[in-house]
Amino acid sequence: MQAVLDSILKRLIQTGRLTVYWPDGRSSVYQGTPGQGPTASMRLRTAAVVRRMTYSPSMAMGEGYMNGDVVAGEGGIYDLVYLAMANLQANPKGHPVARLREMAELMIRRVLQFNPAGRSRRNVAHHYDLNGRLYSLFLDRDRQYSCAYFPQGNETLEDAQAAKKRHIAAKLLLTRPGLRVLDIGCGWGGMALTLARDYGADVTGITLSQEQLQEARNRAAAEGLSERVRFEMLDYRSVQGQFDRIVSVGMFEHVGVGYYQTFFDTVARVLAPDGVALIHAIGRHDGPGSTNPWLRKYIFPGGYSPALSEVLPAIERSGLMSTDIEILRLHYAETLKQWRRRFMANRDAIASIYDDRFCRMFEFYLAASEVAFRKGGHMVWQVQLSHTHEAVPLTRDYIAAAESVPGRAMEPARQPE
């Protein structure tokens, strides 16, 4: 199999330079256009990992790194993944087996993303019910586990996450105290608490994570906000009542392609006639695809980041109106860069909670995710929704105006007769 993988790498590497140290002690250098692209190296320690890199490269790279069978050279796993992604983007047919597997998974993705309520809860628990201290060691103080917002590009993680919340609050048009807000996928409660504390909203946050639910309730009690913020263990499909505003940040990736219509029909059903909703999620520039098999197995079972071409038809059929769409391009890459740095700075503490294999798994996840936003087809989209034209102002000027004064939202402009 070494000869087969050697042949694939010769065809794949068109930019940069990759050095491979084989299990038999020999080494090979794969050079793209001289002087262009990144440089990386890896040691393949077993014949088994060589074989798996031939027929299942995505899974073999991740599992091999976790198990110590793939050892990244100088520059670490980030440089290695960056080099691989740069070449796969430039030369998508360079690994023919990987391309065939991707096409096959695209055909069965509805099965892979079959997420009824019970399975959704198990999928959420797989990642979000990990030891809470883990997340405190690499997230910001508010535990915002989603794309931050970098207006200038040089903000600290704390400032960028606060800016993200202000940006979303501005789009929600919280024009008066007491507006009823539904937070779908509320995480550890940071967004809900901010909307209640700084904007006077009455918030219901829902999650499927027991760890997040308990932490969110504890935070609300500690801040004296329990009367204005309620957190519930509830699937979005079971929400009843009506809300003036709906926000969902980083949850839609867990819905699954077979449930997009159900999700937006639910939003339409519980959003007040003059209400406003804001959905923030990871997406992809390059059209429908499938979830990386390693990511699906170890990090986000049942997860998928959709192209807007897959999302907008469901919105249209729900009867909702897309009143604003914004694409955040490199903001998540910068967010992941800061998470990865914090994770590595606290690696010993995290290893004491879990073990070294877990740390390598998370290192690979953070590095590969960052590269997906820098070199792959990933981005973040925000879609603002309403039932009527009159629910939001005529122009986007109100967003920047509201962001400039935290805690203040702008009244919708009067629409022409």
C-alpha positions in Angstrom: 0.0 0.0 0.0 3.0 2.3 0.5 3.5 2.4 -3.3 -0.2 3.3 -3.8 -0.2 6.1 -1.3 3.1 7.4 -2.7 1.5 7.6 -6.1 -1.6 9.4 -4.8 0.6 12.0 -2.9 2.7 12.6 -6.0 -0.5 13.5 -7.9 -2.1 15.4 -5.0 0.7 17.8 -3.9 0.6 20.7 -6.3 1.5 23.5 -3.9 3.9 23.5 -1.0 6.1 20.7 0.2 5.2 17.5 2.2 7.8 15.2 3.7 6.6 11.8 4.7 8.6 9.4 6.9 7.5 5.9 6.3 7.2 3.0 8.8 10.2 1.2 7.1 12.5 4.2 7.9 12.6 5.7 4.4 11.3 9.2 3.6 9.8 10.8 0.5 9.4 14.5 -0.4 6.5 15.7 -2.4 7.1 19.1 -3.9 4.6 21.3 -5.6 5.5 24.5 -7.5 8.9 25.5 -6.0 8.7 28.5 -3.6 4.9 28.4 -3.3 2.6 27.1 -0.6 3.1 25.7 3.0 5.6 23.2 4.2 4.8 20.3 6.5 5.9 16.8 7.4 4.4 13.7 9.0 5.7 10.3 10.3 3.5 7.3 9.5 4.4 4.8 12.2 2.5 1.7 11.1 1.6 -0.2 7.9 -2.0 -0.1 9.0 -2.2 3.7 9.0 -0.5 3.8 5.5 -3.2 1.4 4.3 -6.0 3.5 5.8 -4.6 6.7 4.4 -5.0 5.2 1.0 -8.7 4.2 1.2 -10.1 6.5 4.0 -7.8 9.5 4.3 -10.0 11.8 6.3 -10.7 9.2 9.0 -7.2 7.8 8.9 -5.6 11.2 9.4 -7.8 12.1 12.4 -7.7 8.7 14.1 -4.0 8.2 13.3 -3.2 11.5 15.0 -5.4 10.7 18.0 -3.7 7.3 18.4 -0.2 8.5 17.8 0.2 6.6 14.5 0.4 9.9 12.6 3.0 12.2 14.1 3.1 15.8 12.8 6.5 17.4 12.3 7.6 20.9 13.0 4.6 23.3 12.7 2.3 20.6 14.3 -1.0 19.3 13.1 -2.2 22.7 11.9 0.5 23.0 9.3 -0.1 19.4 8.1 -3.9 19.9 7.8 -3.4 23.3 6.1 -1.1 21.8 3.5 -3.5 18.9 2.8 -6.5 21.2 2.5 -4.7 23.7 0.3 -3.9 20.9 -2.2 -7.3 19.3 -2.0 -8.9 22.6 -2.9 -6.5 23.2 -5.7 -6.6 19.6 -6.9 -9.9 18.0 -5.8 -9.3 14.9 -7.9 -5.8 14.4 -6.4 -7.0 11.7 -4.1 -9.5 9.7 -6.2 -10.6 7.4 -3.4 -11.4 10.3 -1.1 -13.4 11.9 -3.9 -15.4 8.7 -4.4 -16.2 8.4 -0.7 -17.3 12.0 -0.5 -19.7 11.4 -3.4 -21.1 8.3 -1.8 -21.7 10.0 1.5 -23.5 12.9 -0.2 -26.0 10.3 -1.5 -26.7 8.9 1.9 -26.5 12.1 4.0 -30.2 12.1 4.9 -29.6 8.8 6.6 -26.5 10.1 8.3 -28.4 13.1 9.5 -31.6 11.4 10.7 -32.2 13.4 13.8 -35.5 12.8 15.5 -35.9 14.2 19.0 -34.3 11.3 20.9 -31.3 11.0 18.6 -30.8 14.8 18.7 -30.6 14.6 22.5 -28.0 11.9 22.3 -26.0 13.7 19.7 -25.9 16.9 21.8 -24.9 15.0 24.9 -21.9 13.5 23.0 -20.2 16.9 22.7 -21.9 19.4 25.0 -22.2 17.2 28.1 -18.4 16.9 28.4 -16.9 18.1 31.6 -17.8 21.8 31.9 -14.3 22.7 33.0 -13.0 21.8 29.6 -14.9 24.6 27.9 -13.9 27.1 30.6 -10.2 26.4 29.7 -10.4 27.6 26.0 -13.6 29.6 25.5 -14.2 33.2 26.6 -15.5 34.1 30.0 -19.1 34.0 28.7 -18.6 30.6 27.2 -19.7 31.6 23.7 -19.1 28.5 21.7 -19.8 30.0 18.3 -18.3 32.3 15.8 -17.1 35.6 17.3 -17.3 38.9 15.4 -14.2 40.9 14.7 -15.2 44.4 13.4 -11.5 45.5 13.2 -9.8 42.1 13.1 -7.6 42.6 16.2 -10.1 42.3 19.0 -9.5 40.0 22.0 -11.7 36.9 22.1 -13.8 38.4 24.9 -14.3 41.6 22.9 -15.1 39.8 19.7 -17.7 37.6 21.4 -19.3 40.6 23.1 -19.4 42.3 19.6 -21.1 39.2 18.2 -23.8 39.5 20.8 -24.3 43.2 20.1 -24.4 42.5 16.4 -27.2 39.9 16.8 -29.1 42.0 19.3 -29.1 44.9 16.9 -30.6 42.7 14.2 -33.3 41.5 16.7 -34.6 45.0 17.1 -35.2 44.9 20.8 -37.1 48.1 20.7 -38.6 48.0 24.2 -38.2 46.2 27.4 -40.3 43.0 28.0 -40.1 41.6 24.5 -40.6 37.8 24.6 -37.5 36.1 23.2 -36.9 32.4 22.4 -33.3 31.3 22.3 -33.1 28.0 20.4 -30.0 26.2 21.4 -29.1 28.5 24.3 -25.8 26.9 25.2 -24.5 28.0 28.7 -26.9 30.9 28.6 -24.6 33.8 27.6 -26.8 35.2 24.8 -30.0 34.9 26.8 -28.5 36.5 29.9 -27.2 39.4 27.8 -30.5 40.0 26.1 -32.3 40.1 29.5 -29.6 42.1 31.4 -28.7 44.6 28.8 -31.9 44.9 26.7 -34.7 44.2 29.2 -35.9 41.1 27.3 -38.0 38.3 28.8 -36.1 35.2 27.5 -36.8 31.5 27.3 -33.7 29.5 26.4 -33.9 25.9 25.3 -31.2 23.2 25.1 -30.8 19.4 24.9 -27.6 19.4 27.1 -28.0 18.7 30.8 -24.6 20.3 31.5 -25.5 23.5 29.7 -29.0 23.6 31.3 -27.6 23.4 34.8 -24.9 26.0 34.2 -27.3 28.4 32.5 -29.7 28.2 35.4 -26.9 28.7 37.9 -25.7 31.8 36.1 -29.2 33.2 35.9 -29.7 32.8 39.6 -26.2 34.2 40.4 -27.1 37.4 38.4 -30.5 37.7 39.9 -32.1 37.2 36.4 -34.1 34.0 37.1 -37.4 35.9 36.8 -36.6 37.2 33.4 -34.6 34.3 31.9 -35.9 30.7 32.0 -33.9 27.8 30.7 -35.6 24.5 29.7 -34.6 21.1 28.5 -36.7 21.1 25.3 -36.5 20.1 21.7 -37.3 23.0 19.3 -40.1 20.9 17.7 -42.0 20.9 21.1 -42.0 24.7 21.6 -45.4 26.2 22.3 -46.7 29.7 22.6 -45.6 32.8 20.7 -42.5 35.0 20.9 -41.7 38.5 19.7 -38.2 37.6 18.8 -36.4 34.3 18.1 -32.6 33.8 18.1 -30.6 30.7 17.3 -26.8 30.8 17.4 -24.8 27.7 16.4 -27.7 25.3 16.7 -28.9 24.9 13.1 -25.9 22.8 12.2 -27.4 20.0 14.4 -30.8 20.1 12.7 -30.1 17.8 9.7 -31.1 18.3 6.1 -34.3 16.2 6.5 -35.6 18.6 9.2 -35.0 22.0 7.7 -38.6 22.4 6.8 -39.7 21.4 10.3 -37.3 23.9 11.8 -38.5 26.9 9.8 -42.1 25.8 10.1 -41.7 25.9 13.8 -40.1 29.3 13.7 -43.0 30.6 11.6 -45.5 29.0 14.0 -44.1 30.5 17.2 -43.0 33.9 15.8 -45.4 36.7 16.5 -47.0 38.4 13.4 -44.8 41.4 13.8 -41.8 39.5 15.2 -38.2 39.2 14.1 -36.0 36.1 14.1 -32.2 35.8 13.6 -30.6 32.5 12.7 -26.8 32.2 12.9 -25.1 29.1 11.6 -22.0 27.6 9.9 -22.5 27.1 6.1 -20.5 26.4 3.0 -19.7 28.6 -0.1 -19.3 25.7 -2.4 -22.7 24.1 -2.5 -24.2 21.0 -0.8 -21.8 18.5 0.6 -21.3 16.1 3.4 -19.8 16.2 6.9 -16.3 15.0 7.3 -16.6 11.4 8.5 -14.0 11.9 11.4 -15.8 15.0 12.6 -19.2 13.2 12.4 -17.9 10.2 14.4 -15.9 12.0 17.1 -17.1 15.5 17.5 -20.6 16.3 16.0 -22.6 13.2 15.3 -25.6 14.1 13.1 -24.1 17.5 12.3 -23.9 19.2 9.0 -23.2 22.8 7.8 -25.4 23.6 4.9 -25.1 25.8 1.8 -27.7 28.6 1.7 -29.1 27.0 -1.4 -30.3 24.2 0.9 -31.7 26.6 3.5 -33.5 29.2 1.6 -36.1 26.9 -0.1 -37.3 25.7 3.4 -37.6 29.4 4.5 -39.6 30.2 1.4 -41.9 27.3 1.9 -42.5 28.2 5.6 -44.0 31.6 4.5 -41.2 33.5 6.3 -39.5 36.4 4.6 -35.7 36.7 4.5 -35.2 40.4 5.4 -31.4 40.4 5.8 -28.6 37.9 4.9 -25.0 38.4 6.0 -22.0 36.3 5.4 -19.1 36.2 7.9 -16.1 34.9 6.1 -12.9 34.6 8.2 -14.5 35.5 11.5 -14.7 31.9 12.6 -11.2 31.2 11.4 -10.0 33.9 13.8 -12.3 32.6 16.6 -10.9 29.1 16.2 -7.3 30.4 16.1 -7.9 31.9 19.6 -9.6 28.8 20.9 -6.7 26.7 19.7 -4.1 28.9 21.3 -6.0 28.8 24.6 -6.5 25.1 24.4 -2.8 24.5 23.9 -1.9 26.9 26.7 -4.1 24.8 29.0 -3.3 21.4 27.5 -1.9 19.9 30.7 -4.9 20.9 32.7 -7.2 19.4 30.1 -5.2 16.2 30.0 -5.7 15.9 33.7 -9.5 15.9 33.1 -9.4 13.4 30.3 -6.2 12.0 28.7 -3.6 12.7 26.1 -5.6 11.0 23.3 -8.6 13.2 24.1 -6.3 16.3 23.8 -5.0 15.1 20.4 -8.6 14.6 19.3 -9.5 18.1 20.3 -6.3 19.6 18.8 -7.1 17.9 15.5 -10.7 19.2 15.6 -9.8 22.8 16.3 -7.0 22.8 13.7 -9.0 21.2 11.0 -12.0 23.4 11.7 -9.9 26.6 11.4 -8.4 25.4 8.1 -11.9 24.7 6.8 -12.7 28.4 7.2 -9.3 29.6 5.8 -8.9 27.3 2.9 -12.0 25.2 2.6 -15.5 26.2 1.6 -16.9 27.1 5.1 -18.3 30.4 6.3 -21.0 31.6 8.7 -24.3 33.0 7.6 -26.9 35.1 9.5 -30.4 35.2 8.2 -33.0 37.6 9.6 -36.6 36.6 9.2 -40.0 38.1 9.6 -43.6 37.7 8.5 -43.9 41.2 7.1 -42.0 43.9 5.4 -42.9 46.3 8.2 -41.1 44.4 10.9 -37.7 45.8 10.1 -36.3 49.2 8.8 -35.9 50.0 5.2 -32.1 50.0 5.3 -29.4 48.3 7.3 -28.2 51.5 8.9 -30.0 50.7 12.1 -27.6 47.8 12.8 -24.5 49.9 13.1 -26.4 52.6 15.0 -27.7 50.1 17.6 -24.3 48.4 18.0 -22.7 51.8 18.8 -24.7 52.0 22.0 -24.9 48.7 23.8 -28.3 48.0 25.2 -30.1 50.2 22.7 -32.0 49.0 19.7 -33.6 51.1 17.0 -37.3 51.5 16.3 -38.3 50.1 12.9 -38.6 52.9 10.4 -42.1 53.8 9.2 -42.8 52.1 5.9 -44.1 54.1 3.0 -47.9 53.9 2.5 
